[in-house]
């Protein structure tokens, strides 16, 4: 753990803090309710802090495990690649900007709430994919490794399906806007990333760093 803190302090703190607050909120309904994103209030300039705090809690264990699994496999290497403040920028802009469309969409729905770090993690995932599109990983229950860019596609398909069929408080719409945020912020930070990404996919690329 000390090694992670030394080399990737931002990702380490986010990972531990999100785990702790999510697990604690499972047993504290007052905190759970206070931290949830409430677009009706945010649009009226109240509870604006929930744009951040909603990313510190999760709907259930499966939601938490899925998000932290994705974060673990991509966030630490991304921070080591792009730098500490750059990683923080990708994460927190992904967290906030991915929620804004939901705030606008549900601004008049008093009973709508959402939660989860999905937008921020989606931003991290797609920033990572720009750097390492052909990295491979094992995803249960698939029997073979898949490329990172393919995982990203499957990830968005899953989120698209869930956004239309789920009845939980998870903000599945935030995945798409988080992905867009991650791509845009990464391009701004590193304009050469697009030719690198294309070269990597065509087999003409080499390690970016």
N, C-alpha and C positions, 0 to 999 in steps of 0.2 A: 504493500500500500504506500509506503514511503517513497518508493521509486516512482509510482504513478503521480504522487503529489509533487515530486521534484520536476518531472518531465512534462506532465500534463495537468497542472494544478486546476485549471478552470473546469475541464471535463470531470476531474475527480470530485471536486466540490459539488458540482451540479448533480452528479450521479448519486453521491452519498446523501446529499440534502433532499433530493427528490424521493429517494427510497424512504428516508426517515419521516418526512412530512406526509407522504402518501400512506404509509403503514399507520402512523399516528392518527391520521384523519379517518381511517377505517373505523376507529373506535371513539371518535369525537365528532358527533354530528353537528355540533355548533361550529367548530372550526371548518368542517367539511362544507357547510352551507355558506360560511363567511368567505371562503376562498374561491367558490365557484364563480365562473364568469356569468354575469347577468346583463345581457345586452340592453335591456330596457333601461337599467340604471346607468350603464356606461354611456349610452347615447345622450343621456340627460346630465352628463358630467358628474355622476355619482358612482362610487365604487370603481373608479378607474384602475385602482390597484389590482383588481381581479384579472386584468389583462396579463399580469405577471403571476399572481398567486394561483390562478386556475391551472397553470402548468406545473404546480407543485403537488397536485393531488390527482388521484385516478379513481375510476368508477369501481373497480374490483381488482382482484389479484391477477386475473388474466390480462386485463388492460395494462396494469403496471408491469407485469413480466414481459409482455410483448414490446412495450415501449423501451424498457430498460435493456432488453435483449438487443434491440436494434441500436440503441445508444451505445452500448458496450462495444459492439463490433465495429462501429464506424467513428465514434466521436474521438477516441483517444489518438488514433492514427491521424485523424484530420487535424487535431490541434498540434500534433508534432510536426505536421507538414506545413500548415499555414501560419502558425504562431498563436500566442495566447490571446491577445486582444482581438485579433482577427477572428478567432474561433468564437470568442464571447459575442462579437458583433453578429456573426452568422446566427448563433443560437438565439439571442434575445430579440433580434429583429424578426427572426422566424417565429418566435413565440408571440410577439405583439401583432405583427402585420398579418399573420395568418388568421387572427381572430377578428380583425376589423370588418371583413365581409360579413361575418356572422352577426356582428353588432349592427350593421346596417340592415341586414336581412330580417333580423328579429327585433328591431328597435321598438316595435309596438306590441310585442308579445311578452306580457309581464311574466308569464309562467315558464318561459324558456330559460334554461340554464345549460351550461356546458363546462367541461373540465378536461384536463389531460395535457401532456406535453407534446402531443402529436404534431402540431405545427412546427415547433422548434426542432423536433427530431427529424421530421421530414426535410427541413432546411439543411440539417447536418448531413443526412443521407445523400441528398442530391448534390451538395457541395463535394462530398467525398467521391461520388460517382464521376464528377467532372475530372477529378485527379486520377482516380483508379478504376476506370470502367470495367476492366477485365480482371480485377481481383475476384477470387472465387471464395465461396463459403457454402457450408452445408446448412440447408433449411429443412427441418422436419415438416412433412414426412417424405420429402423428395429424396430418392435414393442416390442421387449424384450431385456433385458440386455445381453451383450455378454462378454466372458472372454477376458482379455488382450491378451493372446496368440492367440486367434482366430481373434481378431482385427488385430494383426500383420500379420497373414496369408492373411486376406482380403486386407490389406494395400499393401502387396507385389503383390498380384494378380492384383489389380488396377494399380499399378505402371508398372507392366509388360505389361499390356494391353495398357496403355498410351504411353509407350516407343516405341511401335510398330505402334500406330495409330495416335498419336498426331503430329501436325505440328507447335506447338508453340515453344518457346525458353526455356521451362522448361526442366531441365535435369532429366528426369524420370529415366534414367539408374543409377543415383546416389543413388536412394533409396536402391537398392540391395547392393551396395558397402558400403553405410552408415550403413546398418544393420549388415553386416559382421564386419565392424570396431567396431561398438558398442559392439558386442558379444566378439570379441577378446580382446579389451581394458578392458572390464569388467572382463573377466576371468583372465587377467594379474593382475588387481588390487585386485581381490578377487577370488583366485583359488577355494575356497569352494562353489562358486556359482553354479557350475554344479550339485553336489549332492543335493544342496538345491532346485534347479529347478526341478529335477527329483522327489524328495520327495514331493514337493508341488503339482505336477501333479498327483502323486499316492495317495495323501491324507495322507502322512506320515510326512509332513513338518509342521513347525510352523513359526512364524514371524522370519525373518532373523535378525532383529535388536531389 
